[in-house]
């Protein structure tokens, strides 16, 4: 079976608690609200692409606990092919988040995600081989990402690597094997060790990666848009101005949307424009996956927000 997109990466159950204050060591305090949601960078990106209509496969490890069973059920209900999702020995990955006003304290527990080791990918070579695009992040081990890049390269399948969360130990040789490298400006600065305060500085850092062999560098720059650089082209795609209420998961929605539009046949510039427009909608809605609209919902939401995307392929 051929998939438009195969995402190899993490899934996390987000456990968010509103608090008036953090408890002291050994103390118990009452909290006014608790919320549980599906998250994790890999799963978020797969979900966004699936919401837009792509045929998406996920290669991931869910936990052997109740949360793992719930996440596997969620994947299936979202229309994501789970033939590459297996049950690990550990509990599911979780991200307990304590929210005090506009400040967050987050704990990441990898759980079963740590069991997505390089050797696991050998069982899913057919899925990788029969994909139009492989999407990776860095919430799993770098060694697993490297193995995925190597397998995809063996079969001539393009890879998009989203280097989040940032890791200073990334191997530039593997990055150069990817078709797309999509950091935000902070991640770009950490990899290149260059200043990234201004657009010109961001352009210079992106060009440094191109000079090192990276094919296409796509830098997300928040409200300033997205910068695309390769050896022959440089383009800043402006963002859409909306009133943001929650930016959690916006970067993942951008990656998932770009992957969708690109594998549906759009050129890179147009796909980036549409990815910007999709991400702009998500920041006006709360949550990560809960903020990702379907293809059917998207045109009306964009019109309501004054986002003018006239290309007929939007939401296709």
KAGI-V941244 format. One record per helix or strand of 2 or more residues. SS is the DSSP state (hx for helix, st for strand). FROM is the first residue (numbers start at 1). TO is the last residue. If there is no record, write none. Layout:
<<SS	FROM	TO> <SS	FROM	TO>>
This chain:
<<st	3	8> <st	12	18> <st	33	39> <hx	41	51> <st	56	62> <hx	66	77> <st	81	87> <st	94	100> <st	103	109> <hx	111	115> <hx	118	129> <st	131	136> <hx	142	155> <st	158	161> <hx	172	175> <st	180	181> <hx	185	192> <hx	199	211> <st	216	220> <hx	222	224> <st	226	230> <st	233	237> <hx	250	263> <hx	268	282> <hx	289	291> <hx	295	305>>
